Amino acid sequence: MKCVVTGGAGFIGSHVVDALTARGDSVLILDDFSTGSEGNIAGAKSSGANLDVVRCDLCSKDAFDALVNFKPDAVFHLAAQINVRKSVEDPVFDADKNVCGTVNMLEAARVADCPRFVFSSTGGAIYGEQDVFPAPEDHPVHAESPYGISKRAAELYLEYYGRVFGRSTTSLRFSNVYGPRQNPKGEAGVVAIFSERLIAGEALTVFGDGMQTRDFVFVGDVVNAVLSAADSADKPGFRVFNVGTGVETSVMDVVAGMRTAWKAMDKADDGIVVEHAPERQGEQRRSVIDHSKLTSELGWRPKVNLESGLEKTLRSYFSDS
């Protein structure tokens, strides 16, 4: 296939690019490199793959024209403004990137007559404080940040384009994705932050009692879900799937897992120090999503457990340090 990957130089996007080029697809990356990096796509570039990169704002005419001229068979829209605190501070900026950017890509895909559009959404931020654990796709929307609202708004545009223009549009609501290449700066996942601090010999900071839970899913499993969504998109219309493990894992469980991974690398764990800081106001207490729809319809299941995923992640950060 000919595939466009927006945000292809980012954390999840670069792994999707690797998977697509490995199977022989032609790929066009559209990325403004505000959070992505050349290093993330260095392997794909050096592999001899059919890969092009356009540095552009996803809201721009340049991005629109690049997608239309490429005439893709599938668009993987992974570029986003993901900083929840930034969305609260500047909701206009958040909406511009996450809503207007998505509509620009949807319209370009329509003009290019592209039949498949896969979108990276969010599970936790859309559902907010949950009524049911784990949350299914029909869980009420309780978004408590502009980020969650912008992702839900983008989904409504996907539903519109799927219904009115006969496209296959799919929204994948990711839980807390972790793995190699995740940037530990800014609005990063706790696994990336802990990995960087362990390597630097710094204390691991736990906010509150550390019993707040999340659904941690390894990036390799997420990539498999992304490809499955595109490959199965043989009918017009809108679909939405949760992508997670369905397992609640506390921050303290992650600390314990990091200790195990550290030992597996023959590192002494007596230098691992945990410090507690005040609980962050407004932080969601519990978050876990139900992936049974994705399993029943596409046969997807998470394959990498937390212990294995943490070791893979920590080793990757250690080798890059």
Order of alpha helices (4+ residues) and beta strands (2+ residues): beta-alpha-beta-alpha-beta-alpha-beta-alpha-alpha-alpha-beta-alpha-alpha-beta-beta-alpha-beta-beta-beta-alpha-beta-beta-alpha-beta-alpha-alpha
